[in-house]
């Protein structure tokens, strides 16, 4: 039962992460277009010159401020996960929830404002925070069950890699057969809730339609 609930929560956070990435993708595009307009109309620069330079600069500054305010967010989050597991009681639920959500925001800003990277480790970081919070709120759920379940299930919400993430969590935490079963169940539930009912597919279709419409408008203009 605990694995099903953790899978549902992980699916919600995975979907939230996708929404945050989509929002900042649009924001970054608007910022780039704004800088580009200033460069072409006011400064007589070539197309994409000012936007290509200043958009990542602004994004890097914003992410840097997040890193300074919350050092747990630094880099992709892989190195910070052991700290979260070891010191979850000291960090507390508030700090862990804030770190998990801000990690999604930092990832959204980075990718939306022109940096290159992936979502895998940041989403696993958020899952680790979610699992630690679940253990703190419901102590009857063991930490070494809650954290592996959520760490693997959050990215599984939109990636069809249930077996892969189950094995990653099992090896990382040396779970064994009995401990691996809840992880697999949580991953399956998270993926079914988000991707299995077509939420991810509709988001991808809507984004592709928006991009196609933008290309048509640009070609017509």
C-alpha positions in Angstrom: 0.0 0.0 0.0 2.8 2.4 0.9 4.4 1.9 -2.5 1.2 2.7 -4.3 0.8 6.0 -2.4 4.4 6.9 -3.0 4.0 6.1 -6.7 1.0 8.4 -6.9 2.8 11.2 -5.1 5.8 10.7 -7.4 3.6 10.9 -10.4 2.2 14.2 -9.3 5.7 15.6 -8.7 6.9 14.2 -12.0 4.0 15.9 -13.8 4.6 19.1 -11.9 8.3 19.0 -13.0 7.2 18.7 -16.6 4.9 21.7 -16.3 7.7 23.8 -14.7 10.0 22.9 -17.6 7.4 23.8 -20.1 6.7 27.2 -18.4 10.3 28.2 -18.3 10.8 27.0 -21.9 8.2 29.6 -22.9 9.6 32.2 -20.6 13.1 31.7 -21.9 11.8 32.0 -25.5 10.0 35.3 -24.7 13.1 36.6 -23.0 15.3 35.6 -26.0 12.9 37.3 -28.4 12.9 40.5 -26.2 16.6 40.7 -26.2 16.7 40.0 -29.9 14.2 42.8 -30.6 16.4 45.2 -28.6 19.5 44.1 -30.5 18.0 44.4 -34.0 15.8 47.4 -33.5 17.7 49.5 -31.1 21.4 48.5 -31.4 21.4 47.5 -35.1 22.9 44.1 -34.3 22.3 40.9 -36.3 19.4 38.6 -35.6 19.8 36.3 -32.5 23.1 38.1 -31.4 21.9 39.8 -28.3 19.3 37.1 -27.4 21.9 34.3 -27.7 24.4 36.1 -25.4 22.1 37.7 -22.8 19.5 35.0 -22.3 21.9 32.3 -20.9 23.6 35.1 -19.0 20.4 36.0 -17.2 19.5 32.4 -16.7 22.9 31.6 -15.2 22.6 34.6 -12.8 19.2 33.4 -11.7 20.4 29.8 -11.1 23.4 31.1 -9.3 21.2 33.0 -6.9 19.3 29.9 -6.2 22.5 27.9 -5.6 23.7 30.6 -3.1 20.4 30.7 -1.3 20.1 26.8 -1.2 23.4 25.0 -1.5 21.7 21.7 -1.8 20.7 22.6 -5.4 24.2 22.8 -6.6 25.0 20.9 -9.9 22.8 18.0 -10.9 22.0 16.9 -7.4 23.6 13.5 -7.5 26.3 14.4 -4.9 23.7 15.9 -2.5 21.5 12.9 -2.4 23.5 11.1 0.3 23.4 14.2 2.4 19.6 14.3 2.2 19.3 10.6 3.2 21.8 11.0 6.1 20.6 14.3 7.5 16.9 14.3 6.6 15.9 14.7 10.3 18.1 17.7 10.7 17.0 19.3 7.5 13.3 18.9 8.2 10.3 18.7 5.9 10.2 22.4 5.1 13.8 22.6 3.8 13.4 19.3 1.9 10.2 20.4 0.2 11.7 23.7 -0.8 14.9 22.0 -2.1 12.9 19.6 -4.2 10.7 22.2 -5.8 13.5 24.7 -6.3 15.5 22.0 -8.0 12.8 21.7 -10.6 12.7 25.5 -10.9 16.5 25.7 -11.3 16.4 22.9 -14.0 13.6 24.7 -15.8 15.5 28.0 -15.8 18.7 26.3 -17.0 17.1 24.4 -19.9 14.7 27.2 -20.8 17.3 29.9 -20.9 19.7 28.1 -23.2 21.8 25.8 -21.2 22.4 22.2 -22.3 21.7 19.3 -20.0 19.1 16.7 -19.0 16.3 16.2 -16.5 17.2 12.8 -15.1 19.4 13.6 -12.1 17.4 16.7 -11.0 14.2 14.7 -11.0 15.9 12.0 -9.1 17.0 14.6 -6.6 13.5 15.8 -6.2 12.3 12.3 -5.7 14.9 11.8 -3.0 13.6 14.9 -1.2 10.0 13.6 -1.6 10.9 10.2 -0.1 12.7 11.8 2.8 9.6 14.0 3.5 7.3 11.0 3.3 9.4 9.2 5.9 9.4 12.3 8.2 5.6 12.7 8.0 4.9 9.0 8.3 7.7 7.4 10.3 6.2 4.0 9.9 7.4 4.1 6.3 11.1 3.2 6.4 13.5 5.7 5.0 15.2 3.1 2.9 11.9 2.2 1.3 10.4 5.8 0.8 13.6 7.3 -0.7 14.4 4.6 -3.3 10.7 4.4 -4.3 10.4 8.2 -4.9 13.9 8.6 -6.3 13.1 6.1 -9.1 9.4 6.9 -9.5 9.5 10.6 -10.1 11.5 10.4 -13.4 9.5 7.2 -14.2 6.4 9.4 -14.3 7.3 10.4 -17.8 10.1 8.0 -18.9 9.2 4.5 -19.9 12.1 3.0 -18.0 10.5 1.2 -15.1 12.9 -1.7 -15.0 15.9 0.6 -15.5 15.1 2.9 -12.6 14.1 0.0 -10.4 17.5 -1.6 -10.9 19.3 1.8 -10.3 17.5 2.2 -7.0 18.0 -1.4 -6.0 21.8 -1.3 -6.7 22.3 2.2 -5.2 20.6 1.2 -1.9 21.5 -2.5 -1.9 17.9 -3.3 -1.4 17.7 -7.0 -2.3 14.7 -8.7 -3.7 12.2 -7.9 -1.0 13.2 -4.2 -0.9 13.1 -3.9 -4.6 9.5 -4.9 -5.0 8.0 -1.6 -3.6 10.3 0.4 -5.9 9.1 -1.5 -9.0 5.4 -1.0 -7.9 5.9 2.7 -7.2 7.6 3.2 -10.6 4.7 1.4 -12.4 2.1 3.4 -10.6 3.8 6.7 -11.3 4.2 5.9 -15.0 0.7 4.7 -15.3 -0.8 7.7 -13.6 1.1 10.3 -15.8 2.2 8.7 -19.1 -0.2 5.7 -19.1 -3.3 7.9 -19.3 -1.8 10.2 -22.0 -0.9 13.3 -20.1 2.7 13.4 -21.4 1.6 12.6 -24.9 -0.9 15.5 -24.9 1.7 17.9 -23.5 4.2 16.8 -26.2 1.5 17.2 -28.9 0.5 20.6 -27.7 4.1 21.8 -27.6 4.8 20.5 -31.1 1.7 22.2 -32.4 2.8 25.4 -30.9 6.2 25.2 -32.4 4.7 24.4 -35.8 2.4 27.4 -35.6 5.4 29.6 -34.7 7.4 28.3 -37.7 4.4 29.0 -40.0 4.0 32.6 -38.6 7.7 33.2 -39.1 7.7 31.9 -42.6 4.6 33.9 -43.6 6.1 37.1 -42.0 
